[in-house]
Structures are given as structure tokens and as C-alpha cells.
């Protein structure tokens, strides 16, 4: 008896796969060291737990049902032979497994199942690699099939376009064997005059190298379709190999067409279509944005006006003041929106002209600061750093409108007690104005679209605005021959840099 037990223990421990013994209720009653280690358990911790502890949480319910069905008709078989099975380790990590089930009945009449478990991670990875390779090959076959179809379309195109082009056949030395087409007659060339002549000598020297490189590939059995540009002319060249009985390519067929007019028409159509798309998108964004931006302040005005009437009847005058301020704020918002729309409309229609004159930039900046007093938040303040005298020749009105837009944004997107720093620098051939705030900042993903029409960053959608301000600023600066750039970090603030020439003539 001791010998049998010793043999059993040796065999049980020597097997490289995991062995797990489960009773009829799904309770683990024995496991070898390999099986326990495979699932990250000590053997003692594993015994006494239900087998479902080794099954991923998402599959445990189904596993119990399968176990109940299996216990009614137990047989020796692979578990889930048509499925990919996963086990779960003690730390929660999952790995692919293969399981074989072997039922038996003990001498005492108790039913058990021995599960032989293998970690098939490497096999699964190999299967995935094989699947990817198979998909890659299928894709290459598909691509090759498409190339063949394209070649077929190319041949049909040659036949259709032959009357308006030139079709030629050359030998390996690029000597004409055949030439025909209306393109030759348009040039006053007799086809018989070309036979035996060198085709490449007819090609413009600027395009000769490209044409030879492409046609050399055709002599190697590769059909080619390419374009050649000579000054303002564009030629489409389609070439296919011609094989002899031994399948050696000793001739090629080439069709040339002057497609300059077609390309010009296509380009104009594409430009027109692009402008139409832009106009449609712009109108859609405008309607959506305008309906929202007008509705909010108008609703505020309406509700505040109703409340003022009630508070007046009750003589609650301190509340009336509060709602009068709300109405004033909403009117300012509406005015700002209308100003953006009017500025945008003028710029779109080209009705904005530049009237350059000598302007004192510090004076203009201080005037803009004064105009911001009606919208600046109670604890906000604007700090100016720079000279008090600096004159440039520019359009003061456009520059001031630019600064009003920039300051409005800085105020809008800053904290209630935030500081706004405006710096003026005298450069060698121009001036630079920087506007820095310490507000919400601009998310990295939104920065590339910041100057687009109707664009608003994702972190300010709950703050009133049209999305036109910075686009208007860019277009004003284009008129003033200026430039704008910025640096920003979300949650820390933004600094805009405006550079202007000293002489805007």
C-alpha cells in the first residue's frame, strides 16, 4: 500500500501539466504542484475551493451550468474543444489554457473528475501570428487582384483614348516599331517617318530620365501608368509589356495623352466643390451657434425682466438691482456677439480697408483697457508692462479692435481674481504685444484648430462665445501685415504674441 502511494505521489508530482482533482460538487480536492503554481496558488490554498475560482469572472456562471450538464454524462474529452479557454490566476491575470477532462469513480463509489491543464500561451500567440500572416497574405492577394483589374481598366482606357492620343510600340532599344494616333497628325508628323527612330530623343530633356526609368520597369514585365509634367503641360503615359512565345518581354506598348485641359478642369471643379463644402459647413455652424448664443442672453433678459416686475410690486429693490445687472450683462453679451458677426461679415465680403497713420501704441492699449472696465470681473485687473511712448504706422482702429478681442478672451477665460498682463516690446523692425492670462488654458488637442471659424476649445463650451474672435484677429492681422502665435497649457493659462511692423504701408 505504501508502495502504491509512493508511486502515485511520484507520478502526480512528475507530470509537467497541471493536474486538478474535483469532486462531484466542483470542489478541488487535490492538485499537483505544477497546477497550483500555474494558477499562482500554494497547493494548500487551492484545495477546498470551487473549480470556478480558476475561471475568469465573466465565464463563471456559464461554467457552472456546463459542469452540471457534464456531471450527468461524464466522459473523457477535451473541454470546450471548439472554444478558446482562459484561466485566471490568483492575482487576477488571465492566460490561455487547454483542459482535458477524465471522470472516474473511487472504490467508495464517489465520483471525481481529473482535469489535465496546459498553459498554451505560446501556442495561442503562434496561432495569432499565423492568423495575421494569413490575413496579410489574403490582403496581398486582394491587392494583386485589384492591380490586375486596374491593368484591365488600363487596357480598355488605351482603346478608348487612342483616337485623341498617340499609341506606339518600341523594341528594347526604344526604336519605333509602330506609331499611330491623332496626336501625331496634330503635330504634323507622318507615322512612317518615326519607324526606326529613337523614341527617347523625342522626349523633352527635363522629363527624359523619368520616362526612361519608368519604361525600363515595363521591359521587366511591370505595367506602368504615370504622368510627366513639362512646363505647363501634363502628359499621361500608360505602358504595358508585350511578351513573345517564350514569355520574354521584347516590346512595350505605350499610349500618350496630353491631359493638361482635363487636369485644369478637374482642379477647378475640386476647388469649387471645396469652397461649396466650406460654405455649407460654415452656414450650418453659424445657424447652430447663433441660435444657442442668442437664446441664452435673451432668456436671461426675459426672466430677469419678469422678476423685476414682481420685486417692484414687493418693493424688494435690492433684488431689482441684481437683475438689472444681469440684463446689462446679457445686453453686453449680445452686443459682443453682434459685433463679431458684423466684423466677420465685413471681412468675408472684403469691405474692410486699411487706413495707416502714425499711432501711439501705449495710448491705444490704455484706451482698450478703459473699454474693458464694463466687462472685467470684480477682482480681475490688467497690468501693463512696457514703454509709455512708442509710435508705429498702422491702422489704429483695426489694431484696437484686435486688442479688444484679445482682452475680452483673457477676461472671459480667466479666474474671478485673475491677473492679465499686457506687455509691449520695441523690436528692431516692429513691435510685439503679448497678452497673458492665468486661466483655463487651451487643451493640446484643440490648439491646431484654435484660429478656425466658429471653433471653440472643448474646455470652454459652457462659457459664452461665438468662436469667431480669434479668426477675426488673424484676419485683422493679415491686413496689418502682422502675425500671431501663442503658448498655452491647460489649467495654467495662455500667452498670445502679436507682432506688427513699424511701417504698414
ABEGO torsion letter per residue (X at the ends): XAAAAAAAAAAAAABABBBBBBBAAGBBABBBAAAAAAAGBBAAAABGBBAAAABBAAAAAAAAAAAAAAAABBBBBBBGAABBBBBBBAAGBBBBBBBBBBBBBBAAGBBBBBBBBBBAAAAAAAAAAAAAAAAAAAAAAAAAAAAAAAAAAAAAAAAAAAAABBBBBBBAAGBBABBBEAAAAAAGBBAAAABGBBAAAABBAAAAAAAAAAAAAAAAGBBBBBBBBBEABBBBBBBBBBBBAAGBBABBBBBBBBAAAAAAAAAAAAAAAAAAAAAAAAAAAAAAAAAAAAAAAAAAAAAAAAAAAAAAAAGBAAAAAAAAAAAAAAAAAAAAAAAAAAAAAAAAAGABBBBBBBBBAAAAAAAAAAAAAAABBAABBBBBBEBABBBBBBBAAAAAAAAAAAAAAAAAABBAABBBBBBBBBBAABBBBBBBBABAEBBAAAAAAAABBGBBBAAAAABBEAGAAAAAAAAAAAAAGBBBBBBBBBGAEBBBBBBBBABBX
